[in-house]
Amino acid sequence: MSMGQRSATMARRQLEALHNARSALEQVTASDFNGAALTLGRKTLTNGFYDVTVVDARTKNVELRVRWLSLRGATNWVVLTTSVSSALHF
């Protein structure tokens, strides 16, 4: 039973981190293509960070990482990536 509770706690922590990452990524990608959220470089989040890099003049990549802790205190990461095109931002 104890093992089941640990597994459930780990799954809950990872799922919470995934939810936070998806929410943050939605906010970033909804931003103006030339706005502050999508300028090149690393931006800090409450529980992680994201990096914006250039693919070409019309496309940027966003890699977002949100941390979560295992039961033993080890840091783990949920990582989401996407590309943003200026053609989709008016």
C-alpha positions, 0 to 999 in steps of 0.5 A: 500500500505504501508503494502505491501511495508513493507512486500516486504522489509521484504521478500527481507531482509530475502531472501538476508540473505538466499542467503548469508547463502547458499553461505557461507555454500557452501564455508565451505562444499567445504573446506578440511575436516581437513582444518581450515574452518571445525575445531571444534568450532565457526567461525565468518562470516561478518553477522553471524557465524557457529559452527562445531561439531563432530558426529564421526571420519568421520562426522562433523555437520555444523550449520550456522546462518546469521542475518537480521533485521526486519523493527523495528530493531529486529534481526532475523536469517536464520539457515542452517545445514548440515553434512560433511563426510570425505568420500566425501572429498579427 
